[in-house]
Amino acid sequence: PPRSTPKPSSAASDVYKRQDLALILFTLKEVDRPLNSVLFQKLTTLLYKENFTPDLVFQHTNNYVAVILPGSNLSYAISKAKKAVNKVTPPYLQIISGITARAGRLVEDKLLLQEAETALRKASLSNNHSIIAFRANKEKF
């Protein structure tokens, strides 16, 4: 029988369909000034202790610490954020988080950031929720 020859485009497509990616933004609630280097260092150090990969934790603008979680779906990202927020929240400051995630397709970085920032803004306005996640409409996207 003839052997089938794999097509690179379909092989890449099959691999790509299984890719998940989550973006988490962390910041300090009710801190109207940009994260100064001391606060940024403390927050990132605490995130490293929660097993976030150092190469994927970085300062996004002057107000957020961004964490990229490759191979992670929304549920996993929420559980990681909860664990981090519960462990790293100092008694005098509250850490809040906005999350978005995508599975299996390319999405513009600006869209992911916009979704995570919107979720983070909602968390900053909430008195009851320190973590808000954005779930994309599968029909639309």
C-alpha angles and dihedrals in degrees: 000000000000116000117236116238113222115234113225092219094054092042091052090045092052092050092045093051088066096053120113126188132183130190121201124188118199126190140153117268117236094010105128095183125077117268104272119216094263094052091042092051093048093049095047092046090053091048091051088053087056089059099256108152108257093219089058098048115085143149111265111200113326095294110051142054108215124205124192116205110192115199091022130123126208095266092053092046091051092051091049091049092048091051092048095044092048093049102038101043107114115212093249099045133044120218116214131190141204119198139190131171140186134195129208107348144069116268125181113257090230091059093051091048092047091052094047092045091050090051090047091051090052090050090051090054094046123093092192106040127056092178125052122177128200114223114196120227103250091205091057098040 
